[in-house]
Amino acid sequence: MPGPILCSQCDKTESNCNCDKYCTICKGQINVKLCADGLYYCPDCREACDVALANEYSEH
């Protein structure tokens, strides 16, 4: 079973990550969340790219 999803920059979980959080696609900083690929996305880009949130992905 896979472990928790980690930030691709610092290898820490979202709650422990101290990186500047911005969307990988548009560089926005509002409501960005760590996703299943280890990158941060805003809600619009996350939906457009159909990327699951890290906490949702790691629970399944």
N, C-alpha and C positions, 0 to 999 in steps of 0.2 A: 504494500500500500504506500503510495507516495506521501512524503512529508508535507509540511506547510510550504506555501508558495513564498519565495523570498525575492526581495528587490534585486534586480539584475545589477545594480551598481554597488550595493554594500553587503549583499547576502544576508540581510536581516528581514524579519517579518515586518509587515506594514506598521504595526504598533511600536516597533523598536527602531524603525528606519528614521534617520535624521537627515536624509537627502532633501534637496529642494524638490518639492513635488510639483510636477507640471505634466501636462498631457504630452505624450510622445508624438502625437500627430499635429495638433494645433498650437501647442505650447501654452494653452490656457491653464490657469491655476485654481479655478473654482470647481469644487466637488470632485477633484481627481482621486481615484482609488487604484490600489494595486490590483492588477488583473492576473489571470491564469498564466500569462506568458512572462511574468516578472516585471512588466512595464506598467507605468501609470497612464490612465486615460480619463478624460472628462466624460460625463454621461453621453453627450452627443456622439463623440468619436467611438466610445465603447459600444453604443448601439449600432452605429454604422458599420463597424468592423466585426460585430457579433462576438465580442470577447467577454468571457465570464469573469466576474469578480473573483479575486483570489480566495476569499473566505467561502464563497459558494462552491468553488471548484474543489477545494481541499476537503469539504464536508462529504462529498459524494464518493 
